[in-house]
Amino acid sequence: MTEFPKTSQNRIKRLPKRGYYDSETIYKILDEALICHVGFVENKQPFIIPINFARVNDTIILHGAKASRLLKHIEAGNPVCIEVTLVDGLVLARSVFHHSINYRSVVLFGSGQTIEDDQDKMAALEAVTEHIVPGRWGEARLPNRKELNATSVVSIRIDQASAKVRSGPPGDEEEDYALPIWAGVLPLQEMPLSPKRDELMTQNIAVPKYIAKYSRKQK
Ligand SMILES: Cc1cc2nc3c(=O)[nH]c(=O)nc-3n(C[C@H](O)[C@H](O)[C@H](O)COP(=O)(O)OP(=O)(O)OC[C@H]3O[C@@H](n4cnc5c(N)ncnc54)[C@H](O)[C@@H]3O)c2cc1C
């Protein structure tokens, strides 16, 4: 476990008691999140782009079309800010003011580089695939030369990071606790529904275990 240094950029100023800087907490949140949002500035205009990712050690892997503006921006060595958020519940307080959300979020900063080597590129694509559906890389047809050539893959070193976590019941004003208003937490979780078979499947194939038992929760 490493501790990310607190800098003027990543130090949590609002409610600092909710802040974490250790890689264990931060990486667990990253690994549970399905997607991330990448923020970058081009010609003074901020953009935020949602995208698939994987964490590999202290890096974030992104992939996409060669023509992707975001990936070109990263390949040019420009800095990015990446965030993920897991929503754990709605916090229903007695007062509107104290309504909140239980969450675990990460904000990180870094800059990246292109992964050029074919073997490294395949390993990165495997990481992204396995991040989304663990077990899929071993079953799906792997990228061919044409597909590999059409894909850009970048690796972003996590230079600075922080997590912010809210958990627990609402915190109401003392005088509001006696009000006849339901208060508490409505837990929420990202969960799959029943898999839907593609009508164009030519064979009768059972739903693989890794899909039937799919969960974002860490084992
Ligand atoms: C689901 C969800 C809902 C939220 N709703 C609200 C809301 O309605 N109103 C509100 O004011 N805030 C809300 N927050 C908290 C919000 O993310 C910010 O932390 C807060 O608004 C303070 O922003 P700031 O720029 O002043 O933070 P600062 O504390 O000044 O940020 C400094 C640095 O701390 C880090 N940081 C800040 N926020 C986070 C974070 N959430 N996770 C990880 N690192 C962080 C970043 O590196 C940032 O650059 C919500 C968060 C989540 C995840």
The ligand as an SDF file (V2000), in Angstrom:
LIG
                    3D

 53 58  0  0  0  0  0  0  0  0999 V2000
  -22.4850   11.1620   -5.6400 C   0  0  0  0  0  0  0  0  0  0  0  0
  -21.9220   12.4430   -5.0810 C   0  0  0  0  0  0  0  0  0  0  0  0
  -22.7770   13.4910   -4.8490 C   0  0  0  0  0  0  0  0  0  0  0  0
  -22.2850   14.7100   -4.3240 C   0  0  0  0  0  0  0  0  0  0  0  0
  -23.1550   15.7520   -4.1660 N   0  0  0  0  0  0  0  0  0  0  0  0
  -22.6830   16.9290   -3.7670 C   0  0  0  0  0  0  0  0  0  0  0  0
  -23.5410   18.0830   -3.6680 C   0  0  0  0  0  0  0  0  0  0  0  0
  -24.7430   18.0140   -3.9950 O   0  0  0  0  0  0  0  0  0  0  0  0
  -23.0090   19.2460   -3.2710 N   0  0  0  0  0  0  0  0  0  0  0  0
  -21.6780   19.3650   -2.9730 C   0  0  0  0  0  0  0  0  0  0  0  0
  -21.2250   20.4620   -2.6300 O   0  0  0  0  0  0  0  0  0  0  0  0
  -20.8580   18.3130   -3.0150 N   0  0  0  0  0  0  0  0  0  0  0  0
  -21.3080   17.1040   -3.4170 C   0  0  0  0  0  0  0  0  0  0  0  0
  -20.4600   16.0370   -3.5100 N   0  0  0  0  0  0  0  0  0  0  0  0
  -19.0580   16.2280   -3.0900 C   0  0  0  0  0  0  0  0  0  0  0  0
  -18.2540   16.7980   -4.2590 C   0  0  0  0  0  0  0  0  0  0  0  0
  -17.7190   15.7070   -5.0190 O   0  0  0  0  0  0  0  0  0  0  0  0
  -17.0750   17.6830   -3.8050 C   0  0  0  0  0  0  0  0  0  0  0  0
  -16.2420   16.9380   -2.9300 O   0  0  0  0  0  0  0  0  0  0  0  0
  -17.5310   18.9410   -3.0850 C   0  0  0  0  0  0  0  0  0  0  0  0
  -18.5330   19.6220   -3.8420 O   0  0  0  0  0  0  0  0  0  0  0  0
  -16.3660   19.8980   -2.8790 C   0  0  0  0  0  0  0  0  0  0  0  0
  -15.8840   20.3810   -4.1170 O   0  0  0  0  0  0  0  0  0  0  0  0
  -14.6200   21.3390   -4.1300 P   0  0  0  0  0  0  0  0  0  0  0  0
  -14.1540   21.5130   -5.5310 O   0  0  0  0  0  0  0  0  0  0  0  0
  -14.9380   22.5430   -3.3020 O   0  0  0  0  0  0  0  0  0  0  0  0
  -13.6290   20.3670   -3.3660 O   0  0  0  0  0  0  0  0  0  0  0  0
  -12.2220   20.5520   -2.7350 P   0  0  0  0  0  0  0  0  0  0  0  0
  -12.2530   19.8750   -1.4100 O   0  0  0  0  0  0  0  0  0  0  0  0
  -11.7490   21.9780   -2.8240 O   0  0  0  0  0  0  0  0  0  0  0  0
  -11.3830   19.6770   -3.7690 O   0  0  0  0  0  0  0  0  0  0  0  0
   -9.9800   19.6360   -3.6910 C   0  0  0  0  0  0  0  0  0  0  0  0
   -9.5080   18.3350   -4.2450 C   0  0  0  0  0  0  0  0  0  0  0  0
  -10.0130   17.2640   -3.4540 O   0  0  0  0  0  0  0  0  0  0  0  0
  -10.2870   16.1400   -4.2790 C   0  0  0  0  0  0  0  0  0  0  0  0
  -11.7270   15.8250   -4.2240 N   0  0  0  0  0  0  0  0  0  0  0  0
  -12.7720   16.6800   -4.1310 C   0  0  0  0  0  0  0  0  0  0  0  0
  -13.9380   16.0300   -4.1510 N   0  0  0  0  0  0  0  0  0  0  0  0
  -13.6440   14.7220   -4.2710 C   0  0  0  0  0  0  0  0  0  0  0  0
  -14.4110   13.5670   -4.3440 C   0  0  0  0  0  0  0  0  0  0  0  0
  -15.7630   13.5980   -4.3200 N   0  0  0  0  0  0  0  0  0  0  0  0
  -13.7790   12.3820   -4.4540 N   0  0  0  0  0  0  0  0  0  0  0  0
  -12.4300   12.3030   -4.4820 C   0  0  0  0  0  0  0  0  0  0  0  0
  -11.6410   13.3790   -4.3970 N   0  0  0  0  0  0  0  0  0  0  0  0
  -12.2350   14.5790   -4.3020 C   0  0  0  0  0  0  0  0  0  0  0  0
   -9.8870   16.5270   -5.7040 C   0  0  0  0  0  0  0  0  0  0  0  0
   -8.5670   16.1220   -5.9420 O   0  0  0  0  0  0  0  0  0  0  0  0
   -9.9770   18.0380   -5.6640 C   0  0  0  0  0  0  0  0  0  0  0  0
   -9.1810   18.6290   -6.6500 O   0  0  0  0  0  0  0  0  0  0  0  0
  -20.9100   14.8320   -4.0200 C   0  0  0  0  0  0  0  0  0  0  0  0
  -20.0620   13.7590   -4.2650 C   0  0  0  0  0  0  0  0  0  0  0  0
  -20.5470   12.5770   -4.7950 C   0  0  0  0  0  0  0  0  0  0  0  0
  -19.5900   11.4640   -5.0690 C   0  0  0  0  0  0  0  0  0  0  0  0
  1  2  1  0
  2  3  1  0
  2 52  2  0
  3  4  2  0
  4  5  1  0
  4 50  1  0
  5  6  2  0
  6  7  1  0
  6 13  1  0
  7  8  2  0
  7  9  1  0
  9 10  1  0
 10 11  2  0
 10 12  1  0
 12 13  2  0
 13 14  1  0
 14 15  1  0
 14 50  1  0
 15 16  1  0
 16 17  1  0
 16 18  1  0
 18 19  1  0
 18 20  1  0
 20 21  1  0
 20 22  1  0
 22 23  1  0
 23 24  1  0
 24 25  2  0
 24 26  1  0
 24 27  1  0
 27 28  1  0
 28 29  2  0
 28 30  1  0
 28 31  1  0
 31 32  1  0
 32 33  1  0
 33 34  1  0
 33 48  1  0
 34 35  1  0
 35 36  1  0
 35 46  1  0
 36 37  1  0
 36 45  1  0
 37 38  2  0
 38 39  1  0
 39 40  1  0
 39 45  2  0
 40 41  1  0
 40 42  2  0
 42 43  1  0
 43 44  2  0
 44 45  1  0
 46 47  1  0
 46 48  1  0
 48 49  1  0
 50 51  2  0
 51 52  1  0
 52 53  1  0
M  END
$$$$
